[in-house]
Amino acid sequence: YVVVLDDIWNIQAWDAIKYALPDGNCGSRVLLTTRVVDVASDSCFEFRGYKYEMNALSDDESWTLFCNKTFEDKRCPQHLERPSRNILRKCEGLPLAIVAIGGILALKDKSRINEWEMVQRDLSIELEGAGKYERVKKILSLSYYDLSYHLKICFIYLSIFPEDYEIEKKQVIRLWTALQFVQETERKTSEEVATGYFNELLNRSLIQVARRSLEGRPITCRIHDLLREITLPKSKEHNIVTISSGQDVMWLDKVRHLAVHYVKDVQQQSKHLCPLRSLIIFPGSHQECRLRVLSLLVGRCKLLKVIDIRHTEFNTLPDDVSKLRHLRSLTMIHCNLETIPKSVGMLRNLETLILSMNNLSYLPDAIGNLEKLRILDLTHNNLVEFPAQIEKLQKLRRLYVGQKQGPSNCTIPAEIGNLSSLEKLYTIKAYKRNGNIVTEEIEKLTHLKTLTIADLKREDGVALCLSLQKLSNLCSLAIQSTDIIDLQSFPSGPPFLQKLCLHGPLERVPHWISCLYSLVRVSFVQSCLRDDPMQCLQDLPNLLSLEFLKAYEGEELCFKAGGFPRLKMLYLQKLKELRWLRVEQGALPHLVDLSIILCHNLEELPLGIEHLHNLGKFRLIGMSDSLIETLWNEYVELGRYSKIAHIPHVEIPDRRYSRIGGHGIALDAALRFIDD
């Protein structure tokens, strides 16, 4: 086994863990990281381990990191070199300190040397007599103090999340907006302003990207534990309280924002909860505790603006929620909700309502009273239809509907075209309750950027194309049908389309796809294509991801030289007739991830796979016994499989399980087959 224990603070923690680790002299390894020298020494001594001390960066490495972070062109102007090197010297080669101070200086005026000298002077005062660990904390504190007031509040609020928690960017944006930490401007919505704040915190390295989209946009982030240590005392000053570590909840006076992590019990002690503005209850606490927290607070905290609760059994919204006249954001995910009372219509200031992953089958007509609503997320419920009153929601920008039983169960109201502010809409049926197609209404939604439409019929293709032509802002489009539909009526397709998913049978790839130069992702699902589709797709200059799921019935796919210049991910699944895959030299030059799954007739590895020099991951799962046998024999005979020896991570199933693709094994570049 291999066990990694990160950030151990004391030897007692190691002593408590070590007895659970079998010592069978079988080559197992334990990797322990710590900031405390004695913990490293003591843990190594007993097991004759090796202590590796991290060295600081060299002067050259420090300078390179500093310039990369501070200057857009990664070069330091000559007049700033002296103060820059003086500042850098005080970081003593510590990467976190260098990145933090670089984040401060990156926003300073490069033409005014006095601003840089001021930072140098402040650093000298702050760091005098401080040890290495304290130096880092003081430099990070300077990063905090350099923030504007609004950014400070936004940053401190992130302390509500548990340590090492992966924080969703969209959740952060919603919380900041609902709490009015950000304000709309003449040119930007509050969400756009909040996104700018988020990006500035990233640029200053006060938060770190945990996960990015294929296009490189941040999806989630984390706060370094040292920075979180700095925010916690600041959060108390702003009446932000987090309660965690299994302790009983003890309410403090004048709490404005409360986050509850992993608690076992709750006590009713304080009579001063009226100022509470936000309540976040994270999964992990006992069910009874979560319910008690909510019942204690919702009834008495009339100024609440935000409630965010997940994984709690409610069946219906608590009655007192409807009395929260200031509530702006209500999130209840995976709460087993079955009904929404009509009193929800009393929440006249509500802007965000997220009730995904519940058991809702209908919405009350009173939902139409929420005139300020901007986001309505009802994905993964059992809704059959929307009330007609939803047409009153003139400020609604995002409407998410996808169902538990499939994407096409819910019928939308007849006049959905009245929702003139709508930007994102999925997933809706193509037909209204009266039997008329919905495309006439869709073409009125001229601000629409995202659309998923399902249950189209053979004759609907032309009408759909004519409607989509009028949606000049469309960036993401998904079309689902069980019939072959004609999508050739587009003269050129939506000009700014970035994501396209075609789910259902097609006679051929629509010709207009080859003209969509902004396309980043394309998916074909159950398309039953017979002609090689690559000719139509290979010249798309910005395509990063391409997926075929049960979408091609030909025997061969060929990637020609020069084709797919930026493609990073290629996913092929259940192409049942596919026998050969050929990659010409010069094709797919930037491919990093290739997955071939359940293509049982594939006779050999992709021809030319050795030309894919940037390929980092290769998965070959659920293939024929003969192909797996060939790979196995080659490995036994040569000790490696030369064609894919350059790929860092290869996943191939054990030959005993090749048909089901269930028990995959991870192989290194030498393709060590592990018999599990």
N, C-alpha and C positions, 0 to 999 in steps of 0.2 A: 504494500500500500504506500501511497504518498499523501501526507497530511500537511496542509499549510495553515499555520496559526499566525494571523496578522495582528500586529500592534498589541503585543502583550506588555502590560504595564508593571506587573509585579511577579515575583517568583512563586507566590501562593497560587496564582492562576495556573502557572505551569505545573505545579505540584498536583493540583486538582485534576489536571487533564492526563498527565503522563501514565497514570495507573490504568487507564482505559486502552492504552496502546500496546498491543501484543508485541513481545520481543522474541520472535522466533528465529532470528538470525537468517531471515530470508531476503535480505536486501531492501527492506522497507526504509523509507526516509521521512524525516520530519523537518520541515522548514519553518523556522520561527523568526518573526521580525519584531523588533522592539527598539525604543529610543533609550532604554535604560541599560547601561553597560553591565551592571551586576546581573540583570536577568539573562543577558546573553552568555556571560561567563558561567554562571551557576548551572544553566540548562545544558550547556555543552560539557561541563566537567564530568557529570555523572555518566553520560553515555559516550564519552570520548568523542564528542562532536567537534565541528570546525566553526570557529567564530570568524565571520567575514565582516569587516568594518567598511562601511561605504565611505569612499574618499570624496572629498569636495572636488568640484570641477576645476580643471586647470585654468590659468589666466586666459588662454586662447579659447577654450570651450566656453568659459563664462562670457567672454566678449561676443562670441558668435550667438549665444543664446540671447544675450541682452539686445543686440542689434536686430535679431529676428523678431523680437517681441516689441521693440520700441519704434523702429523706423519702417515705414511702408516699403521702401526699396531695400531694406535690410542693410543699409549703409549709414554710418554716422557722419553728419556734416562736420567738416574740419573744425568749425568754431565751437562745436559742442563736445569735442573729443575729450578735452581736459576735465570738465565737470563730470562727464559721463564716466570716465575711468575712476575718478575719485568716488563717485557714488557706488560704482560697481565693486570697488575694493572693500567697501563696508559690508557687502553681502557675503564675503568670504567663501565664494564658490558654492553657495547653497542654492540649488535650482529654484526652489519655491520662492525664496527671497528675491532672486533675480527676476523671475517672471512677474512677481507682484510689483516690484519697483518699476519694471519696464511698462507694466500696465498703467501706472500713474503717469510716467513721462510721455507715453505715446499720445496722451491727450493734451500735453502742454504745447504752447506756441514754440515752434522750432526756431523762430527768428529772434526770440527773446531769451538771451542767455541768463538773464537775472532770475527767471523762473526756475531754471535748472540749479542755479547756485542756491536758491532758497530751499529747494528740496535737499541739496547737499548739506546745508546748514542745519535743517530740521533733523536730518538723519544723525548728524554728529551729536546733537543734543540728546536725542532719544536713545542712542545706542551706547552712550558712554558707560563703561563698566559692566555691560551686559554680557552674559555667556552666550554660547552659540544658539542654544534653544530659545533663549529669551530674545536674542537678536531677530530671529525669524518672526516671532510673535509681534515684536515692536514694528518691524517693517510691514507686516500684514495689517497691523493697526493703523499705520499711516495710510495704507490703501483705503481703509474704511473711512478715515477722517477726511480724505480727499474727495469723497463723494458729495454730490449735492444732497440737500435735505430729502427730496423725494426718493432719490436712489437709496439713501440710508434706510429709510422706512421699508422700502421694498426688499432690500437685502436682509435686514434684521428679521422681517417676517418669515423668511425661509428657515429660521430656527425652529419653526413648528414641526418640521419634518424630522423623523428619527435619524440618528447617526447612520451614515453610509447609505441612506435611503436614495433610491433612484427616483428623482423628481421629474414628473411629466411637465414639459414646457407649457402645454396647453392648459394644464391645471393651474400653474403659476399665473399665467396670463388672466385666467378667469378670476382667480382670487384677488389679485391686485386691482382688477377692474371693478369687481363687485364692492370692494372695500373703499373704492374711490381714492386709492393711492395715486392713480393716474387720471388725467382729465383729457377730454377731447379737445382738439384744436380745430381751427377753420379748415385745415387741410388733412387732418388725420383723425381716425376714430380712436377711442380709448384703447382698443385692442392693438392698434398699430403703435400707439405711444408706448404701451406696455411691452410690446415686442422690441421696441428700440431700447427700453430700459434693460430688458433681458440680455440683449446683445452687448450692451455696454458693460454689464457685469461680467459677461464672458470675455470681452476684450481686455478687461482689467484683471482677468484671471481670479476673480473672487468666486466664481463658480466654474466648474469644469464639465465639459461635454462628456456624458456617459455613453450616449448612443446617437448616431446620426442616420438620417435617411440616405438612400443611395445617392441622392443629389448633393449630399453634404450638409443639409439643414439639421440643426440640433433637434432631437426628439426628447431626450431626457438629459438631466444634469445631476451633478452631485456637488456637495460642499466639502472641501477638505476639512478633516477633523480639527486641524489647528484653527482654521477660520471659524468653524462652528464654536470652538472654545471662546473665541473673541466675541461672537454674536450673543452668546447666552446671557452674560451679565448685561449687555446692552438691551436685550429683549425684555429683561425685568424692568428696566427703566421706562420702557414703553408699554408696560403692563401686558406683555406677551408671556404666557405661562405654558410650559409643556410639562406633563406629568407622565412618568414612565417607570421602567425598571421594576414593574410589579408592585410598586408602593400604593398604599391607599390614597385616594384622591382627597386632598385637603384644600378646600377652596381658599384662595387668597383674596383680600379686598381689592377693589378697583381693577379687577381683571378685565382687559378689553378683548383679548384673543386667547382662546384656550384650545390646546391640542392634547388629546389623551392617547397615550401609547401603552398597550400591554398591561393594563391595570386589572387587579383582581376584585377590588371592592371599591365602593364609593360612599362617602359620608356626607351628610347634609350638615354643614357647619356655618356657612357664611350667609349673612342677610344683605350682602353688598354686591350682588351679581348683576344688578341692573345695567351697568355700563357695558356688559359683554356684547361685542360686535360680531365675533366669528367663533364657530365651534367646529372643530375638525376631530372626528373620532376615527382612529386608524384601526384596521383589522388587527386582531391579536388579543384584544381585551376579551374578557368573558362576556358572553351574550347578555347575561343579566345585568352586568355592569354597564354595558353600552345602552341598554334600555333605560336603566335608572338615571344615567347621566342625562339622557335626552329628556326624560320626564321631569327631572329636577329643573332643568334650565329653560326648556322651551316655554313653559308656563309663566315664568317670571322675568325672562330677559326680553323685554319688549323691543329693545333696540337692535336685536340680532339682524345682521345683514347677510351672513353666510352660514349655511349648515352643510356639512359634507360628511356623510356617513356611508360606510360600505360593509357588506357581509353581515347584516343584522336582520333578524326575522321580525317583520312588522305587520304584514298582511295589508294594512292600510295606513295612510298618513295619520300621525297623532293629531287629535282635534285641535290642540293649541297652536299647531303650526299656522293655521289660517288666521290667527290673531297677530302674527308678526308683520305688521304693516310696512316695516322698513326692509323686509327681506328682499335681497336682490339676487341671491344665488342659492338654489336648493339642489343638492346632489344626493341621491339615494340609489346606490348601485348594488345589485345582488342582495336586495333586502326582502325578496319574496312578496313584494307588493302585489295585491290582487285587485284593489280598487283605489280610485282617487276620489275623495269626496267633492261634492260640488262647491264646498266652501273654499276650495283652492282658488276660486275666482276672486276672492277677497285680497289676494296678494298683488295688489295693483302696481307695486314697484318691482315685481319680479322680472329679472332680465335673463336669467339662465335657469332652466329646468332640465335636469338630467336624471332620468328614471330608467336607465338601461339595465338589462339583465334581471328583469322581474317577471311577473306573471299577469301583467295587465292585459285585459281583453277589450276594454273600451275607455274612452275619455269622456268626462262630463261636458255638457255644452258650455259650462261656466269657464272652460279654458279660453274661450273667446274674450273674456274680460281682462286677460293679462296683456293689456295694450302695449306695455313696454318690453315684452318678451323678445329677446334676440336669438336665443339658442334653445331649441327643443329637441332633446335626444331621447328617443323611445326605442332604440335598437334592442333586439333580442327580447321582445315581449310577444304577446299573442294577439295583437290588435287586428281587427278585421276591417274597420273603417274609421275615418276621422269624422268628428262632428262638423257640420257645415259652418259653425261659428268660428272655426279656425281661420276663415277668410278675413276676420277682423284684425288679425295680428299683422298690422302694416309694417311694424319694425322688425319682424322676424327675418333673420339673415341665414340661419342654419336650421334645417329640418332633417333629422335623421330617423329613419323608420325601420330598417332591416329586421326581419322576423326570426324567431326561433325555428320555425318550420320551413324556412326558405325566404327568398327575398321578395315574394310577390303576393303575400297574403292580404295586404292592407289596401283598401280602396280610398283614394283621396277625394276630397270634396270637388264638386263640379267646377267651381270658380277659383281654383288654386292660382290662376293667373293674376288674381287680385293681390297676391303677396309680392308686391312690386320691389321690395327690398331683398328678396331671397337671393342668396349667393351659393348655398350648398343644399342639394336636395337628393336624398337617397334613402331607401330604395322604394320606388313607387311602381304600381301596376300601370300598364299602358292604357287601361280602359277605366272609365268612370263607372259609377253605379248604374247610370242610365244607358250604358252600352256604347257610348261615344268614345272615340279615341282621345287621349289627353294631349296630343301634340299641339292642338290649337291653343291650349292654355300655356303649354311650356314656352311657346315662342313669345309670349308676353313677358316672360321673366328675363328681361334683357341684362340684368346684373348677374345672372347665373354663371358661376365658375365651375361648379361640380354637379354632375347629374348622373344618376344611375336609374335606368328604366328597365322594367322586366315585363315578361309575358307578351311580347310583341308577336304578331301573326305575319304570315307570308306577305299579305297585301299591305302591310304598314310601312314598309321600307321607304317608299317615295315620300309619303307624308312626313315621316320622321326626318328625313334628310332636308326637306324644305323648311321645317321648323328649326332644326339645328343651325341652318345657314344664318338665321337671324340672331343667334347667340354669339356675338363676336368676342365676348369675354370668357368663353368656355375654355377651361384648362384641363378638366378631367371628365372623361366620358366612359360609362360602362353600359353596354346594351346586352340584354339577355332575351333569348327566344328559343323555343323548341322547334319552330319552323325555319326553313331556309328563307331568309329575308333578303331583299334586294337593297344593298347599300351603295349601289353604283351611281345614284342620282346626285350625289355631292359633286359640284364642279371642282372644288378644291379642299373641302373639309374645313372645320373651325381653325382659323389661322394660328391661334396661340395654344392649341391643344398640346399638353405635356404628357398626359396619361390616357391610355386607351385600352379598354378591355372588351373584347367581343366574345360573348358566351352563347354558343349555339351554332348550328350548321350554316356553312357558307359555301356558295359555289366556287368562289375564288376570293383572294385577298382584295378588298376594295382598292381601286387604282389610286384614289386620292391620298392614301396613307403615305405613299412615296414623296408627296409634296409637303408633308407636315414636318418642317425642319426643326420645330421646337420639341418634338416627341422625345421623352426621356424613358418612358416605360410602355411596353406593349405586351398584352396577354391575349392569347387565343385559347379558348376553352371549348372542348367538344365541337370543334369547327368542321371536322371531317374533310379537310382540304386534301385534294388529290395531286395538285401541281406543287412543285417545290416553291414555298413562299419566300425564300430568301432573296430572290431576284428583286422583289418589290421592296424589300426592307433593308438591304445591305448598304445603301447609300445614305441612310438617315444620319446626319452628322452629329446629333446629340443623343442618340439612343444609348442608354446605359443598361437597361434590363429588358430581356426578351424571354417570354414563357410560352411553351406549348404544352397544354394538358389535354391529352386525348384529342388532339387537334389536327393531326396529319396522318394520311393513310398511304403515303408513298413509301417506297422501299429505300430511298436514298435522300440524304440532305447534304448539300454542298455549300461550303463557305468559301467564296472565291477570294483571290488575292486582292487586298485593298478594301475588302468589305468590312462593315461594322467597325469603323475606325475608333469608336469610344466605348463600345460595349464592355461592360464589367461583369454582368451576370447572365448566364444562359441556363435555362431550366427546361428539360425535356422529360415528360412523364406520360406513360401509357401510350406511346406511339407504337401500336401493336404490329404494324407491318414493317417498321424500320429495320433494315438489315445492315446498312453502311452509313457511316457519318464521315465526311471527308473535309479536312481543313487544309486549304492551300497555304503555302508559305506567304506571309504578309497579311493574311486574314486575321481578324480578332486580335489585334496587337496588344490591347489593354485588358483582355479577359482575365479576371481574377477568380471567378467562381463558376464551375461547370458541374451541373447535376444531371445525370441520366438515370431515370428511375422507372422500373417495371417496363422496360422495352425488351421483351423476352426474345425477340427474333434477332437482336443485334448480334452479329457474328464475331466481331472483333472490336478492339479499342478503336476510337476515332482515328482514322488515317490522318497523319500530320499533327497529332496532338503534341509531338515533340517541338513543333514550331511555336507553341503557346508559351513563350518564355516568362510571362508575368502571371501565369496560372498559379494561384495559391491554394485553392481547394478543388478537389475532384471527387465527386461521389458517383459510384456505380453500384446501384442498389436494386435488388430484385431481378437480376439478369439470369440468362439461361445457364444451366449446369455446364454446358460445353465451354462457354466463355470463361466462367470461373475456373474450370479445370485447366484451361489453357494458361490462365494467369498463374495458377498454382504451380503447374509443371515448369513454367518459365522461371518462377522464383526459385524452386528447388534446384533446378539445373544451373542457373546463373547466380543465384544469391540476390538477384534484384530483377526488376523489370525495367529495362533501359529506357523505354519510350516515356515512362512517367517518373523516372528517378529524380527529375528536377523539380517535381511538385512537392512543396513542403507538407501538405496535408492531403492524404488520400484515404477515402472511406470506401471499403469494398466488403460485402457480406461474407461471412464464413460460408464455404461451399455447401454445407449441410442445410443452410437456411436461404439459399439464393432465390428460391421461388417466392418467398414471402417478404423478403427484404427487411426482416424484423431485427435480426441480431447483427448489426453492422459492427465493424471493427475499424479503429482509426490506425492508419499506418503512417510512418514517417517517410522521409524521402528514400530510404532504403527498402521500403515496402516489406516490413517484417510482418509476416502473417502470424497472427496470434490465435492459437487454438483454444477457444473458450469452452 
